[in-house]
Amino acid sequence: MKPRALTLIAALLLLPVTLCAAAEMRFPPPDFQTGYSLPDLNPDTPPTASSNGVPDAIVLFIALSITTWLVFKSRSRRGLFIMTIFSLGYFGFYRTGCICPVGSTQNVMAAVLVPDVGVSVAVLSFFVMPLLFSLFFGRVFCASVCPLGAMQELVAIAPIRISPALDRALGLGRYLYLGLAVLGVATGAGFFICRWDPFVGIYRMGHSYGMLLAGVVILVLGVFVARPYCRFLCPYGILLGWMSKFSKWHLDIPPSPCVSCRLCENSCPYNAIDMPTPQHLVQDPKIGKRRVRLLVLASPFMIALGAAAGYLMHEPLSRMHPTVEMSERIALEDLGAITVDNLESRTFRAAKQTTAELHAEAISIRGRFKTGGAWLGGFMALIICLKLVGLSTVPKLDVYTPHKETCFSCGRCYPYCPVEAVPKRA
Protein backbone atom coordinates (compact mmCIF):
# COMPACT_ATOMS: atom_id res chain seq x y z
CA MET A 1 0.00 0.00 0.00
CA LYS A 2 1.29 3.50 -0.86
CA PRO A 3 2.77 5.59 1.99
CA ARG A 4 0.25 8.39 1.45
CA ALA A 5 -2.58 5.90 1.74
CA LEU A 6 -1.16 4.64 5.04
CA THR A 7 -0.84 8.20 6.28
CA LEU A 8 -4.45 9.05 5.48
CA ILE A 9 -5.72 5.82 7.06
CA ALA A 10 -3.75 6.52 10.23
CA ALA A 11 -5.13 10.06 10.40
CA LEU A 12 -8.71 8.90 9.97
CA LEU A 13 -8.33 6.17 12.56
CA LEU A 14 -6.74 8.49 15.12
CA LEU A 15 -9.33 11.23 14.63
CA PRO A 16 -12.27 9.36 16.20
CA VAL A 17 -10.07 8.13 19.03
CA THR A 18 -8.95 11.62 20.01
CA LEU A 19 -12.44 13.04 19.66
CA CYS A 20 -14.48 10.04 20.79
CA ALA A 21 -15.95 11.76 23.84
CA ALA A 22 -17.46 14.49 21.70
CA ALA A 23 -18.24 12.20 18.80
CA GLU A 24 -20.47 9.69 20.53
CA MET A 25 -22.43 11.78 23.01
CA ARG A 26 -24.57 14.59 21.69
CA PHE A 27 -25.20 15.70 25.31
CA PRO A 28 -23.87 14.56 28.71
CA PRO A 29 -24.98 11.00 29.41
CA PRO A 30 -27.58 10.51 32.14
CA ASP A 31 -26.50 9.24 35.54
CA PHE A 32 -28.73 6.25 36.20
CA GLN A 33 -27.19 5.54 39.62
CA THR A 34 -27.33 1.81 39.05
CA GLY A 35 -23.65 0.95 38.98
CA TYR A 36 -23.77 1.04 35.20
CA SER A 37 -20.70 2.46 33.43
CA LEU A 38 -20.88 3.78 29.88
CA PRO A 39 -18.73 2.09 27.22
CA ASP A 40 -15.28 3.55 26.71
CA LEU A 41 -15.61 4.54 23.10
CA ASN A 42 -12.18 4.96 22.16
CA PRO A 43 -11.74 3.09 -11.32
CA ASP A 44 -8.36 4.88 -10.76
CA THR A 45 -6.50 1.99 -9.26
CA PRO A 46 -7.34 -1.68 -9.73
CA PRO A 47 -8.71 -3.78 -6.89
CA THR A 48 -6.02 -5.40 -4.80
CA ALA A 49 -7.81 -8.63 -3.95
CA SER A 50 -8.54 -11.55 -6.22
CA SER A 51 -10.47 -10.75 -9.37
CA ASN A 52 -13.33 -13.14 -8.69
CA GLY A 53 -14.30 -11.32 -5.48
CA VAL A 54 -15.13 -14.52 -3.58
CA PRO A 55 -12.75 -13.77 -0.64
CA ASP A 56 -14.34 -10.33 -0.31
CA ALA A 57 -17.81 -11.88 -0.32
CA ILE A 58 -16.72 -14.18 2.51
CA VAL A 59 -15.34 -11.21 4.47
CA LEU A 60 -18.62 -9.36 3.86
CA PHE A 61 -20.64 -12.28 5.21
CA ILE A 62 -18.44 -12.53 8.31
CA ALA A 63 -18.64 -8.76 8.90
CA LEU A 64 -22.43 -8.81 8.57
CA SER A 65 -22.68 -11.76 10.95
CA ILE A 66 -20.46 -10.13 13.59
CA THR A 67 -22.38 -6.86 13.30
CA THR A 68 -25.69 -8.68 13.72
CA TRP A 69 -24.37 -10.32 16.89
CA LEU A 70 -23.15 -6.94 18.19
CA VAL A 71 -26.55 -5.34 17.52
CA PHE A 72 -28.76 -8.07 19.00
CA LYS A 73 -26.75 -10.06 21.52
CA SER A 74 -23.85 -7.97 22.70
CA ARG A 75 -25.69 -4.65 22.21
CA SER A 76 -22.27 -3.06 22.16
CA ARG A 77 -21.83 0.41 20.73
CA ARG A 78 -18.10 0.04 21.28
CA GLY A 79 -18.04 -3.18 19.26
CA LEU A 80 -19.94 -1.52 16.41
CA PHE A 81 -17.46 1.35 16.56
CA ILE A 82 -14.56 -1.08 16.12
CA MET A 83 -16.33 -2.82 13.23
CA THR A 84 -16.80 0.58 11.60
CA ILE A 85 -13.06 1.17 11.69
CA PHE A 86 -12.44 -2.30 10.22
CA SER A 87 -14.89 -1.72 7.37
CA LEU A 88 -13.34 1.65 6.59
CA GLY A 89 -9.88 0.09 6.45
CA TYR A 90 -10.77 -3.09 4.54
CA PHE A 91 -13.71 -2.33 2.26
CA GLY A 92 -12.71 1.32 1.93
CA PHE A 93 -8.96 1.86 1.64
CA TYR A 94 -7.69 -1.68 1.05
CA ARG A 95 -10.38 -2.64 -1.47
CA THR A 96 -10.60 0.98 -2.72
CA GLY A 97 -14.37 0.91 -2.38
CA CYS A 98 -14.79 -1.92 -4.90
CA ILE A 99 -16.67 -4.27 -4.90
CA CYS A 100 -19.32 -2.14 -3.20
CA PRO A 101 -22.95 -3.19 -2.67
CA VAL A 102 -24.02 0.38 -3.45
CA GLY A 103 -22.30 0.31 -6.84
CA SER A 104 -23.31 -3.28 -7.54
CA THR A 105 -26.88 -2.02 -7.89
CA GLN A 106 -25.95 -0.78 -11.37
CA ASN A 107 -24.50 -4.13 -12.42
CA VAL A 108 -27.76 -5.84 -11.48
CA MET A 109 -29.74 -3.14 -13.31
CA ALA A 110 -27.63 -3.69 -16.43
CA ALA A 111 -28.20 -7.45 -16.27
CA VAL A 112 -31.96 -6.85 -16.11
CA LEU A 113 -32.32 -3.96 -18.55
CA VAL A 114 -29.59 -4.45 -21.14
CA PRO A 115 -29.59 -7.50 -23.48
CA ASP A 116 -26.56 -9.81 -23.40
CA VAL A 117 -25.20 -8.26 -20.20
CA GLY A 118 -24.57 -10.54 -17.25
CA VAL A 119 -23.44 -10.14 -13.68
CA SER A 120 -20.81 -12.17 -11.84
CA VAL A 121 -21.64 -14.30 -8.84
CA ALA A 122 -19.38 -12.17 -6.63
CA VAL A 123 -21.08 -8.90 -7.62
CA LEU A 124 -24.51 -10.49 -7.24
CA SER A 125 -23.60 -11.76 -3.77
CA PHE A 126 -22.50 -8.26 -2.74
CA PHE A 127 -25.84 -6.91 -3.92
CA VAL A 128 -28.04 -9.60 -2.39
CA MET A 129 -26.29 -10.40 0.90
CA PRO A 130 -26.91 -7.06 2.72
CA LEU A 131 -30.52 -7.11 1.48
CA LEU A 132 -31.10 -10.57 2.95
CA PHE A 133 -29.56 -9.54 6.27
CA SER A 134 -31.81 -6.45 6.25
CA LEU A 135 -34.87 -8.59 5.59
CA PHE A 136 -34.17 -10.63 8.73
CA PHE A 137 -32.25 -8.26 11.03
CA GLY A 138 -32.71 -4.69 9.80
CA ARG A 139 -30.03 -2.46 8.33
CA VAL A 140 -27.03 -4.08 10.00
CA PHE A 141 -25.04 -3.42 6.82
CA CYS A 142 -25.47 0.30 7.42
CA ALA A 143 -24.60 -0.09 11.10
CA SER A 144 -20.87 -0.65 10.60
CA VAL A 145 -20.14 -2.63 7.40
CA CYS A 146 -20.76 -0.15 4.57
CA PRO A 147 -17.51 1.74 3.79
CA LEU A 148 -19.43 4.83 2.70
CA GLY A 149 -21.40 4.92 5.93
CA ALA A 150 -18.31 4.07 8.01
CA MET A 151 -16.43 7.18 6.93
CA GLN A 152 -19.43 9.40 7.68
CA GLU A 153 -20.11 7.73 11.03
CA LEU A 154 -16.58 8.42 12.24
CA VAL A 155 -16.66 12.13 11.38
CA ALA A 156 -20.08 12.73 12.99
CA ILE A 157 -18.56 14.28 16.10
CA ALA A 158 -21.15 17.01 16.75
CA PRO A 159 -24.38 15.87 15.05
CA ILE A 160 -27.50 17.95 15.33
CA ARG A 161 -31.07 16.88 14.65
CA ILE A 162 -32.76 18.59 11.72
CA SER A 163 -36.53 18.84 11.62
CA PRO A 164 -38.31 15.64 10.55
CA ALA A 165 -40.09 17.54 7.75
CA LEU A 166 -36.79 18.73 6.27
CA ASP A 167 -35.32 15.27 6.76
CA ARG A 168 -38.15 13.69 4.76
CA ALA A 169 -37.93 16.31 2.02
CA LEU A 170 -34.19 15.89 1.58
CA GLY A 171 -34.64 12.12 1.68
CA LEU A 172 -36.43 12.32 -1.67
CA GLY A 173 -32.99 12.89 -3.18
CA ARG A 174 -32.26 9.17 -2.74
CA TYR A 175 -35.19 8.27 -4.97
CA LEU A 176 -34.15 10.79 -7.60
CA TYR A 177 -30.61 9.39 -7.53
CA LEU A 178 -31.94 5.83 -7.88
CA GLY A 179 -34.15 6.89 -10.78
CA LEU A 180 -31.23 8.61 -12.51
CA ALA A 181 -29.08 5.52 -11.99
CA VAL A 182 -31.71 3.31 -13.64
CA LEU A 183 -32.09 5.85 -16.44
CA GLY A 184 -28.34 5.95 -16.98
CA VAL A 185 -28.10 2.18 -17.30
CA ALA A 186 -31.21 1.84 -19.48
CA THR A 187 -30.10 4.53 -21.94
CA GLY A 188 -26.42 3.60 -21.99
CA ALA A 189 -25.40 6.92 -20.45
CA GLY A 190 -23.23 5.18 -17.87
CA PHE A 191 -23.00 4.02 -14.28
CA PHE A 192 -23.82 7.25 -12.46
CA ILE A 193 -23.48 5.81 -8.96
CA CYS A 194 -19.81 4.99 -9.56
CA ARG A 195 -19.20 8.11 -11.62
CA TRP A 196 -20.60 10.37 -8.90
CA ASP A 197 -19.33 8.44 -5.86
CA PRO A 198 -18.02 11.20 -3.55
CA PHE A 199 -15.76 8.89 -1.53
CA VAL A 200 -14.08 6.70 -4.14
CA GLY A 201 -11.59 9.48 -4.86
CA ILE A 202 -10.57 9.50 -1.21
CA TYR A 203 -10.26 5.72 -1.09
CA ARG A 204 -8.23 5.57 -4.31
CA MET A 205 -6.19 8.73 -3.70
CA GLY A 206 -7.28 10.32 -6.92
CA HIS A 207 -10.37 11.47 -8.83
CA SER A 208 -11.65 14.53 -10.64
CA TYR A 209 -11.35 17.77 -8.73
CA GLY A 210 -15.12 18.15 -8.59
CA MET A 211 -15.75 14.74 -7.03
CA LEU A 212 -12.90 15.11 -4.54
CA LEU A 213 -14.36 18.46 -3.50
CA ALA A 214 -17.82 16.88 -3.21
CA GLY A 215 -16.41 14.19 -0.92
CA VAL A 216 -14.74 16.74 1.31
CA VAL A 217 -17.89 18.89 1.48
CA ILE A 218 -20.03 15.89 2.45
CA LEU A 219 -17.58 14.89 5.18
CA VAL A 220 -17.43 18.44 6.56
CA LEU A 221 -21.23 18.61 6.48
CA GLY A 222 -21.32 15.18 8.11
CA VAL A 223 -19.64 16.56 11.21
CA PHE A 224 -22.90 18.35 12.03
CA VAL A 225 -25.54 16.57 9.90
CA ALA A 226 -24.85 12.89 10.50
CA ARG A 227 -24.50 10.69 7.40
CA PRO A 228 -25.82 13.13 4.79
CA TYR A 229 -25.00 10.83 1.87
CA CYS A 230 -26.68 7.82 3.48
CA ARG A 231 -29.81 9.74 4.41
CA PHE A 232 -30.29 11.98 1.39
CA LEU A 233 -28.49 10.39 -1.57
CA CYS A 234 -27.71 6.68 -1.19
CA PRO A 235 -29.84 4.74 -3.73
CA TYR A 236 -28.98 1.35 -2.25
CA GLY A 237 -30.26 2.59 1.11
CA ILE A 238 -33.75 2.68 -0.39
CA LEU A 239 -33.63 -1.06 -1.09
CA LEU A 240 -32.18 -1.75 2.35
CA GLY A 241 -34.94 0.32 3.94
CA TRP A 242 -37.63 -1.58 2.06
CA MET A 243 -36.19 -4.89 3.22
CA SER A 244 -35.73 -3.66 6.78
CA LYS A 245 -39.34 -2.50 6.91
CA PHE A 246 -40.40 -6.15 6.80
CA SER A 247 -37.54 -7.50 8.93
CA LYS A 248 -38.45 -10.36 11.23
CA TRP A 249 -36.08 -9.09 13.94
CA HIS A 250 -34.95 -5.53 14.46
CA LEU A 251 -32.98 -3.50 16.96
CA ASP A 252 -35.05 -2.52 19.99
CA ILE A 253 -33.97 0.40 22.15
CA PRO A 254 -34.64 -1.14 25.59
CA PRO A 255 -34.07 -4.84 26.24
CA SER A 256 -37.18 -4.74 28.50
CA PRO A 257 -40.29 -2.52 28.73
CA CYS A 258 -39.82 1.13 27.75
CA VAL A 259 -40.27 3.76 30.49
CA SER A 260 -40.81 6.66 28.00
CA CYS A 261 -37.95 8.76 29.35
CA ARG A 262 -37.33 10.31 25.87
CA LEU A 263 -33.55 10.13 26.29
CA CYS A 264 -33.19 7.85 23.27
CA GLU A 265 -35.20 10.29 21.14
CA ASN A 266 -32.68 13.05 21.75
CA SER A 267 -29.70 10.74 21.24
CA CYS A 268 -30.60 9.78 17.66
CA PRO A 269 -29.37 12.32 15.08
CA TYR A 270 -31.14 10.45 12.25
CA ASN A 271 -34.78 11.08 13.25
CA ALA A 272 -35.11 7.29 13.17
CA ILE A 273 -37.11 6.88 16.38
CA ASP A 274 -40.91 6.96 16.24
CA MET A 275 -42.57 8.64 19.21
CA PRO A 276 -45.78 7.43 20.85
CA THR A 277 -48.83 8.35 18.81
CA PRO A 278 -50.34 11.71 19.85
CA GLN A 279 -53.57 11.28 21.74
CA HIS A 280 -55.64 13.44 19.37
CA LEU A 281 -54.78 11.16 16.45
CA VAL A 282 -55.69 8.09 18.49
CA GLN A 283 -59.03 9.59 19.45
CA ASP A 284 -59.89 10.89 15.97
CA PRO A 285 -58.47 8.55 13.29
CA LYS A 286 -60.99 9.89 10.76
CA ILE A 287 -58.64 12.78 9.97
CA GLY A 288 -56.01 10.44 8.57
CA LYS A 289 -58.54 8.33 6.69
CA ARG A 290 -59.97 11.41 4.99
CA ARG A 291 -56.50 12.48 3.85
CA VAL A 292 -55.76 9.03 2.50
CA ARG A 293 -58.93 9.02 0.41
CA LEU A 294 -58.09 12.41 -1.07
CA LEU A 295 -54.54 11.33 -1.84
CA VAL A 296 -55.69 8.13 -3.54
CA LEU A 297 -58.02 10.14 -5.76
CA ALA A 298 -55.33 12.72 -6.56
CA SER A 299 -52.49 10.25 -7.12
CA PRO A 300 -53.22 9.40 -10.80
CA PHE A 301 -53.24 13.10 -11.69
CA MET A 302 -50.01 13.72 -9.75
CA ILE A 303 -48.29 10.77 -11.42
CA ALA A 304 -49.44 11.92 -14.87
CA LEU A 305 -48.19 15.43 -14.12
CA GLY A 306 -44.85 14.03 -12.96
CA ALA A 307 -44.52 11.92 -16.11
CA ALA A 308 -45.23 14.97 -18.27
CA ALA A 309 -42.62 17.00 -16.39
CA GLY A 310 -40.07 14.22 -16.83
CA TYR A 311 -40.86 14.00 -20.54
CA LEU A 312 -40.26 17.74 -20.94
CA MET A 313 -36.93 17.37 -19.12
CA HIS A 314 -35.57 14.89 -21.68
CA GLU A 315 -33.33 17.49 -23.31
CA PRO A 316 -31.18 18.35 -20.25
CA LEU A 317 -31.33 14.74 -19.04
CA SER A 318 -30.01 13.45 -22.36
CA ARG A 319 -26.89 15.61 -21.98
CA MET A 320 -25.71 13.12 -19.36
CA HIS A 321 -25.07 10.74 -22.27
CA PRO A 322 -21.55 11.23 -23.73
CA THR A 323 -22.78 10.85 -27.32
CA VAL A 324 -25.35 13.64 -26.94
CA GLU A 325 -22.78 15.81 -25.20
CA MET A 326 -20.31 15.22 -28.03
CA SER A 327 -22.95 15.90 -30.69
CA GLU A 328 -23.79 19.27 -29.17
CA ARG A 329 -20.14 20.22 -28.86
CA ILE A 330 -19.34 19.27 -32.44
CA ALA A 331 -22.35 21.28 -33.62
CA LEU A 332 -21.17 24.33 -31.68
CA GLU A 333 -17.65 23.94 -33.05
CA ASP A 334 -18.96 23.72 -36.61
CA LEU A 335 -21.02 26.87 -36.06
CA GLY A 336 -18.00 28.68 -34.66
CA ALA A 337 -19.62 29.17 -31.27
CA ILE A 338 -16.68 27.26 -29.76
CA THR A 339 -13.31 28.09 -31.28
CA VAL A 340 -11.10 25.83 -29.14
CA ASP A 341 -11.45 22.09 -29.53
CA ASN A 342 -10.67 19.55 -26.82
CA LEU A 343 -9.24 16.04 -26.75
CA GLU A 344 -12.65 14.38 -27.16
CA SER A 345 -13.64 16.41 -30.19
CA ARG A 346 -10.23 15.91 -31.82
CA THR A 347 -10.51 12.18 -31.22
CA PHE A 348 -13.96 12.11 -32.81
CA ARG A 349 -12.84 14.04 -35.90
CA ALA A 350 -9.95 11.63 -36.33
CA ALA A 351 -12.31 8.63 -36.23
CA LYS A 352 -14.34 7.18 -39.09
CA GLN A 353 -17.79 8.24 -37.85
CA THR A 354 -19.21 11.23 -39.72
CA THR A 355 -20.81 14.25 -38.12
CA ALA A 356 -24.18 13.34 -39.64
CA GLU A 357 -23.99 9.85 -38.11
CA LEU A 358 -23.10 11.32 -34.73
CA HIS A 359 -26.07 13.70 -34.80
CA ALA A 360 -28.43 10.92 -35.93
CA GLU A 361 -27.27 8.72 -33.05
CA ALA A 362 -27.78 11.62 -30.63
CA ILE A 363 -31.34 12.11 -31.89
CA SER A 364 -32.08 8.42 -31.30
CA ILE A 365 -30.68 8.66 -27.75
CA ARG A 366 -32.80 11.73 -27.01
CA GLY A 367 -35.82 9.67 -28.00
CA ARG A 368 -34.92 7.09 -25.37
CA PHE A 369 -34.62 9.86 -22.81
CA LYS A 370 -38.14 11.04 -23.62
CA THR A 371 -39.48 7.67 -22.55
CA GLY A 372 -37.03 7.34 -19.66
CA GLY A 373 -37.70 10.88 -18.46
CA ALA A 374 -41.43 10.21 -18.36
CA TRP A 375 -40.86 7.06 -16.30
CA LEU A 376 -38.54 8.97 -13.96
CA GLY A 377 -41.05 11.78 -13.44
CA GLY A 378 -43.88 9.34 -12.84
CA PHE A 379 -41.73 7.37 -10.39
CA MET A 380 -40.89 10.47 -8.37
CA ALA A 381 -44.55 11.52 -8.27
CA LEU A 382 -45.54 8.03 -7.12
CA ILE A 383 -42.96 8.14 -4.32
CA ILE A 384 -44.24 11.54 -3.17
CA CYS A 385 -47.80 10.21 -3.13
CA LEU A 386 -46.78 7.15 -1.11
CA LYS A 387 -44.87 9.31 1.36
CA LEU A 388 -47.91 11.54 1.84
CA VAL A 389 -50.11 8.50 2.38
CA GLY A 390 -47.61 7.21 4.93
CA LEU A 391 -47.76 10.48 6.82
CA SER A 392 -51.55 10.26 6.88
CA THR A 393 -51.69 6.72 8.24
CA VAL A 394 -50.25 7.02 11.73
CA PRO A 395 -49.66 3.65 13.44
CA LYS A 396 -50.64 3.42 17.10
CA LEU A 397 -47.46 3.34 19.21
CA ASP A 398 -47.32 3.32 22.98
CA VAL A 399 -43.53 3.47 23.37
CA TYR A 400 -40.51 4.91 21.57
CA THR A 401 -39.70 2.57 18.71
CA PRO A 402 -36.93 2.59 16.05
CA HIS A 403 -38.33 3.29 12.61
CA LYS A 404 -37.41 0.12 10.74
CA GLU A 405 -36.98 1.74 7.34
CA THR A 406 -34.63 4.55 8.39
CA CYS A 407 -32.88 3.13 11.49
CA PHE A 408 -29.21 2.38 10.78
CA SER A 409 -28.93 0.00 13.77
CA CYS A 410 -25.91 2.05 14.83
CA GLY A 411 -26.52 1.61 18.58
CA ARG A 412 -26.13 5.29 19.43
CA CYS A 413 -29.25 5.03 21.58
CA TYR A 414 -27.89 2.20 23.74
CA PRO A 415 -25.95 4.30 26.30
CA TYR A 416 -28.85 6.67 26.89
CA CYS A 417 -31.47 4.10 27.82
CA PRO A 418 -31.94 3.68 31.60
CA VAL A 419 -33.54 0.28 31.04
CA GLU A 420 -30.40 -0.76 29.15
CA ALA A 421 -28.41 0.27 32.19
CA VAL A 422 -30.24 -2.02 34.61
CA PRO A 423 -28.15 -5.16 35.20
CA LYS A 424 -29.78 -8.29 33.85
CA ARG A 425 -30.84 -10.78 36.46
CA ALA A 426 -29.78 -14.38 36.15
N, C-alpha and C positions, 0 to 999 in steps of 0.2 A: 504494500500500500504506500502511496506517495507521502512524503513527509508533511506536506501541507494538509493532506487529508487527516493525518494523525493529529496534527495541531488543532484543526477545527473540531474533531471529535472530542479531544481532551477538553477544549474550551466549553463545548456544549455540555459535557458530562459534569464538569466542575461547577458550571453556573447554577444548576438546580440544587447542588449540595450546599453551596455558600449562601443561597437565598431560600433554602427550603422552609424556614420558619415563616417567611412572608408569602411564599408560593402556595402553601397548602391551606393556610387558615385565612379566610377572608375577614374574620374578626376574632377576638380572643376566645379560645375554647371555653365552654362552660365548665364550672367546677361541680361535679356531680356528688362529691364527698362520699364516694363509695369504695375508695381504694383503687379506683381505675386510673391507669396512667395512659396518656395518649401515645400513639406510636411515634417513635423517633424517626421522622421522615428525613432522612439524610438525602436519443441515443447517440451521448458524446463519447462515452467509453463503453466497451463491451462488458457484459456481465462477467463476473469472475468465477462463478460456480459452473458446474457442468451444464452443457447446453440443453439437456433434456429436462432440467428443472425438477427432477424427482427428489433429489436431496432437499431442495428448498421446500417442496410440498410436505415432506416429512417434518422438517423443522416447523413449518406453519401449523401442522396438526398438533405437534407437541406444545407449541406456544399457546395455541387455542385451548388445549386441554388444561395446561397449567393455569392459565388465566381463569378458566371456568371454575377450577378448584379454589383459586384465590377469592373469587367473587362469592361463591356459594358456601364453601366449607370453612376456609380460613377467615374469610371476611377481613382481609388484610389490605389496607390502603398502602402500607409500606411495601408489601409484596407486589402489588400492582405497579407501584412506582419503579421498582427494580425491573420488572418485566418491560416497562415502557423504555427504560434505558437500553435494555437488551435489544428490543425491536428497532430502536433508532440506530443502534450500532450495526446490527446484522442486516435487517431488511432495508435499512436506509443507506448507510455509508458503505458497508461491505458489498451488498448486492446492488448498490447504486439505484435503489428504488425500482428494480426490475427483477423478477416478475412481481407485479403489483396487482392485487385484486381489483383496485379501482380502475387501472388501465386495462385489465383483462376484459372488462365489460365491453370494450370496443371489439376485441377479437371474437367474442361470442356474437355480438351484433353482426359482424361481417360474415360469420359462418351462417347466420340465419337469413340475412338480407341479400348477400352477394353470391351469385352462382359460382360454383367450382372453388369456393373458399372454405377451407377447413380450419379446425382449431386443435392444437395439440392437447394431449391428455394432461400435461403439466399445467398449461394455461387454464384449461377447463376446471382442473382441481382447485386452482387458486381462486377461480370465480365462484365455484359451488360451495367449497368448504366453509367459508365464513357465513354464507347464507344458511347452510344447514345448522351450524352452531347457533345462529340467531333464531332460527325457527324453534329450537329446543331450549335455549338458555338466554336469549336476549342478545344484545349487541356486545358480546364479550370481545369480538374482534376490535371494536372501537375502543374498548377499555384500555388496552395496552399493547395490542399486537400490530395495528396499522402504523406504518412508518410515518405517514402524513399526520395522523393524529398524535403520534408520540412526540414529534417535534413541537407541535402547538401546545400539548399538555405541559411540557417542561418549561415553556416560556410564560405560561399563564400565572405570573407571580402576584398580580394585583387585579384579579378579575372582578368586574362589576356586573350587576344584573341589569340588562336592558328591559324595557317594558315588553310584556308578552305579545302585545299587538305588533310592535316593531319587529320582534323576533319572528313572528309568523309571516309578516310581510317580506322580510329579507329572506326567509326560508324558501320562498317561491323561486329564488335564484337557482336552487338545486334542480328544480324541475325544468327550468329553461335550459340549464346546462345539459341535462340529460337529453332533452329534446334536440338541442343543437348537435350533441354527440351522435344521436341516431341519424339525424339529417346528414351529418358529415360522412358517415359510413355509407348510407343509402345512396348518396349522390356522387360518391367518390372524391369528395372534397378533402378527406383525410381523417386522421385520428385526433380529434380536437382535444380529448382529455390528456393525451400524452404531449401534444403540441403546446398546450397551455398549462401544463403542470407547473405550479409555482415553486415546487421544492426540488424537482429533479436537477435543476442547475446547481443547487447547493450540495446535493448528494454526489453529483458527478464533477464538481469543481469547474463548471463551465456551462454556459448557455447564452442565449441572446441577452443583451443588456436589459431589454424590457422585461423579460421573464425573471431575471435575477432581481431586478428592482421590485417586481410584483411579489416575489417570495419574501424579500426583506420587509416590505410594507405590511404583508399579512402577519409576519412574525411580530413586528412592532405593535400592530393593532391587537394581536393575540395576547399581549401582556395585560391588556385591560378588558378586551372582549374575548372571552375564552373560546378557542377553536373556531375562529370565523370561517375558515375554509370548510370544516366539517359541517357546520350548522347552516351555512348559506350558499355553498357551492358544490359540495361533494355529490356527484350523481349516484355513486355506488351506495352512499348512505341512504338514499331513498329506498333501494331494494332491501337493504339491511333493516330499515325501519318497518317496512311492510312485513318482513319475516318475523321481526321481533314482536310486532303487534299481536301475532297469534302464537307466541312462544308458550310452550307448556310450563316451563319454569322461568322465573325472572327474579332479578335482584329485588329484595324487599328491604326497606330501610331499617325497621326494627326486627330483631329475631323473635320477638314476642309482641303482645298487643301494644298498639300505638297509644301514647298518652297525649297526643295533640299539643306538643310543646312548641311547635313551629320552628325549632332550631334547624331542622334539616332543610326547611324551605329556604331559609336565608343562606344556607351553606352551598346551595347548588347554583352555579353561575349560568346554567344552561336552560333555566326555566323548564326543567324536565320533571318537576314534581307537581302532581295534581293535588289541589287543596280540596277539603271537604266541600260538598255541594252547598251553595248558599241556600238558606232556608226558604227564601221567596220563590226560588226555582223549584224546590221540592214541593211546595204547597200549590204552585200554579204551573204545572207542566204544559198547559195549553198554549202558553206563549211560544215555547219552542216548537210545538207541533204546527202552529200557524205559520211560523217562519219556514219550516221545512216544506210545507205545502206550496208556499209562494215560490220558494227556490226551485222546487221540482218543476213547476209550471214555467218558470223563467229560464231554466237551464238550456233547453233546446235553442232558444233565441240567443243566449249568451255564447253558446258553442258555435252557432252559425256566424255570429259577429266576430268571434275570435278567428275562425277559419278564414273569413273574408279579409281580416286584418293581416293574417299571415300570408295570404295570397298576394296582397298588395305589397308586402315586404320582400317579395322574391328577388327584386333587383339588388338591394344591398346584401341580402343573404347570399346570393349567388357569387358575390365578390370574394367569399371565403374560399371558393374553388380556384386553384392556381391557373387553370386554363382560362377562366373568365377574366381573372386579374391580368393575365398576359395579353388576352385579346384587347382589353381596354387600353392597356399601355401601348401596344403596337399601333392601335388606331390613333391614339394621341400623338405618337411619334410621327406617324405618316402625315398627320394634319399640321405638324409643326408646333403643336401645343407643348410638347416636351422636346427639348433640343439636345439633351444629354441622355444617351442610352446607358443601360446597365448590363451586368453580366448575363442576366436571364434573357433580355431582349437580343443581345448579340448572339447568344447560343441558339435562340430560335431562328434568327435570320441565317445562321450558318447551317441549319438543318434542312431537310428535304421538304418539310411541310410548308405549304403556301399560306399566305395571309388569308386568302379566301377560305381555305380549309379550316384554319384556326377560328375564324369568326363563325363559320357554320357550326363547328363543334361547340363553341361558346353559346350559340343560340339554343342548341339542343340541351345543353346543361341548364340553361336558364329555365327551359320548359320543365325539367325535373324539379327545379326549385319552386316553381309555381305550385306543383302538387305537394311537395314536401313542406313548403311554407304554410299551406292551408292545413295540413295535418298538424304541424307544430302549433299554429294558432288555436286550432280546435282543442288540442291536448292541453294547452295552458288554460283555456277557458274552462275545460272540464275539471281540471285540478282546482281552480278557484271555486267552482260551484261545489265540489266535494268538501273543500275546506270550510266553506260557509255553512254547509249542511252539518258538518261536524261540530261547528261552534253552536249550532242551534239545538243539537241533541246532547244535552248535558247528562252524563251518567251519574247515578246517585252514589256518592262516596261519603263514607263516614270518617275516614282517616286520611292522612297524607300518604299518597301512593305514587311511586315512580311512573311516569308516563312511558309505557312500553316502547312506543315508536321513536321517541326522541332521547330517552335515557341512554347514556353511553356506558353504563355499568362501571363508572370510574371509581366508585367508592368514596368520593369526597364527603358524602353525607355520613359515613360511618362514625367518625370521631365526635360528631355533634349530637348523636342520639343518646339520651340518657338511658334508654332501655338497652341499648347496645353495651352500655357501660356496666350494667348489673352483672355480676359474676354468675355464670351458669351453674345451677345446682346439679350434683351428680344424680 
